[in-house]
Amino acid sequence: MRARLAGAAPLVAAVVACTSVAGAQRDGKHETVLPEVRVDAFAGRSVGAQIGAGVALDAGFYTRLALLVAGGVERRPGGAIVGAERAEAVLRFHTDPLRKSSPGVYLGGGLGVRRSGAGPTRGVLIAVVGLEGAYGHHLAPAVELGVGGGARLGVAIRRARIDER
């Protein structure tokens, strides 16, 4: 499992580097690349938990494109515990992009790939609904419920802008 997670490190570094260059081209008033870290619990054919990191990119006034890689463990039927990883791209639609209320609701959907143990990599469709909390110290917490390879519950800490989600 460590070898597979280590193999994802160059991908994460490339995404962060590319998005940092894109963010530097904005007018300087707003960051266009917002990193996040998260913990997710999954339940479906198996039960597991993962820790992930990613970035959210501006994709319009109401939308953000979230790119994420994560890894952790899951328990398969029969009790075997195996390593698991995933990568996702989720488009989030924020109902309150100007942070007029707290919490702010968002809906999202996207595509992902998941792999556990020595099993095959499989694609999944993802749908989420989330609440992003109050801004503080350039950070905003979020709680997210969704489906995508099973039911999921996630908690995230995101870099935030004071005037926009």
Secondary structure, DSSP 4 states (H G I P E B T S, - for coil): -HHHHHHHHHHHHHHHHHHHHHHHTS-SSS-SEEEEEEEEEEESSSEEEEEEEEEEEE-SSSEEEEEEEEEEEEE-TTS-EEEEEEEEEEEEEES-TT--SSSEEEEEEEEEEEEETTSPPEEEEEEEEEEE---BTTEEEEEEEEESSSEEEEEEEEE--SS--
